[in-house]
């Protein structure tokens, strides 16, 4: 009997985005957290509904949750502004608005960029709202916003607009070529990084670097992608995320051309429903994803991109879905991610339901999915009689099944895994069909245990 061990969980090589690459490894995990205890996969913390309002509940996309202090916060949706009590979860409508696209707290005011031509400004001292405070002069479908070196920058089609420390608004602080519209802004190292999309051609995106005081940008890069969603930094290295009709990709930033780092292993392309779908928090990047298929279904949730141990390559895992949904639930849209200190809140849309989810600090998910890369077998070693999932302190409440996808097929054979409590192991007893190569997907329930290894044996 021969054994194929997967690459060690949670270290370099433990995750990958290419299903046919050798050596065999973990292709994708959902509902599992590799960061809390390096070397094992624990259950991710559970997302729970947060916020109550029986009179005027949230009825459209949440674009931001903005924290005023430890107790008071604001919910900004496309058409309403609410105050939110973080202790009770109760929220109350204070303004009916329209066309909100992004919002940021800056120097005592919440600046709300509209898809129409104005910037609104909400005074958090008395909740008064100026609906035409700043004038972009034109409408825009995207309004990326970022605070860098004491200045608020806002994307305004081919212009970078700004609000300085004296609350002076400038609608055209920088311009880029007119064929491109600004889709992402990021401040790093005293410079502003700008992502832009060609809305006419949809086959080319640009990156620009600007020192924020010269009349023009100093560096320009090009990628053959349709969308540029955002920039972020992990372990001192900058990345950017792009998308096309086929996939979403993460590139390591470089000039003049970034290099591909990984492909987000889901269906079709990422759809941008909200502005803050890339948020840096606790040394990692949280990504709100919605992957739309051609039949209109979606497969989304909150993914995490980060290093498990210092010096290790970052990995990409899905940790959260929508409240009361399986980790692989469909029709889930994440509209914004808004963490702060010990609280992690995000806006979501699940079917026709809009709301806020708050990640628990005590309760954990029980459902999980773990998918291997394809295991290439030579003639004579073409059946997989045993699959072993090594656990920590396995109890009777945990259970799992294994699905074998053969020869790249979308169909599978499924076995219920047996439990060996003494050895803390889930294992298969039957044979999977003979095949040149297999992809194995383990899905099930973990109760007070974690996964510490996965291997396959064959004859």
C-alpha positions, 0 to 999 in steps of 0.5 A: 500500500502506498500513501500520498500525504498532502503538503503540511497544513498551514505552511508554505505549499499547504494551499494552492490555486492550480488543481493539477500541480504537483505535489498534491496539496490542499486546493481550497478550504471553507469554514476552516481557520488556518491562522489561529493555531498554525499547523491545524485547521480549526473551525472558523468563528460563527457569523451571526445576525446583528442589528434590530429595527422593526420599523424601518429595517435595512432594505438595500446594500449596506455600503459602510458601518462607521464607528464613532466610538465604542458604543455609537456607530452609523450604518450607511446604505444606498438610500438611508443613514442609521445610527447604531447602538453597538451594545444593543444592536438597535439602529434608527433611521436619521436620514433618507438619502439616495445614490450613496456609493461610499463613506468614510469618517474623516476629521469629525465628519462622515463624507458620503460619495454619491454616484451622482455629482455630490459629496454629502457631509454628516456632522457626527456631533449633531447628525446634521447632513449637508447633501451638496457639500462637495461637487464632483461636477459629474456622476460616476459608478465607482467612488473609491475613498482612502485617507492617506497622510491626513488627506481624504482622496476620492475617485472621480472618473478620470480625476482624483478628488480630495478633501484636505485638513482644512476641509477644502474640496478639490475635484481635480487634484490629479487627472489620468487618461480619459479612457480610464476611470478610477476604480481603486485608491490606496495610500502606501509609503507616502504615495497614492496608488491608483487603479483604473479600468477602461469602461469602454474596452474592458480588456485593460486596467492601469495602475498609477503611482502618485507622490500626491504633490506633483502635477502628474503621476510618476509610474504607470503599469498595465494588465490585460484584465477587465477590472481592478478591485483593490490594493492591499499589503500583507507582510510588507508586500503589496498586492492587487486584485483584478478580475475578468469574465473568467476569474478573479486574480491576485497579483504581486505588485511590481512596476511596470507589470505586476506578476500573478500570485494566485487565482481565486478558485471560484466560479466566473468573476467577482462582482463589486456590490460594495466599496469596501470589499478589501479590508486590512485587519490584524495583519491579513486582508479580508475580501468580500466576494460574490462570484456571479455565474451565467445563470444568475446564481452567486457563490460568495462570502468572506475570504481571508488572504494572509500568512499563517506563520512569519515568512510563509507565503500568504494563503487564501481561504473562505472563513465566513458565509451569511448568518444561518447559511452553509459555508457553500451557500449560494446567492450570498453577496458581501457588500462591505467589510467593517472591522474595528478592534475586537468586532468584525461586522460586514454587510450582506445580501442573501437572496432578498434579505439585507443585513449585518453579520457580526462574527462571534468571538466564542461560537464556531462554525461546525460545517466545513469543506476541504478540497484537494488538488488532483492526485495523479496516479500511474497505471496499476495504482489507479484506485484509492481505497482509503482516505484518512483525515487526522483530527485532534480529540475527535468525538462522536459528534463530528462526521464527514463524507468524501467525494471523489471527482475522477478525471476532471469530471464534475460528477463524483462518488461519495463515501461516508467516513467512519470514525476511529475515536481512539486514533482521532481519525476519520477514514473511508472503508470503500474503494473509489472508482479506478481513475487516472487522477482524483480530486477529493473533497471532504465535507462535514461537521467538526465539533470541538476538534480540528484537522491536523492532517490529510492523506490518501492510500492506494494499491 
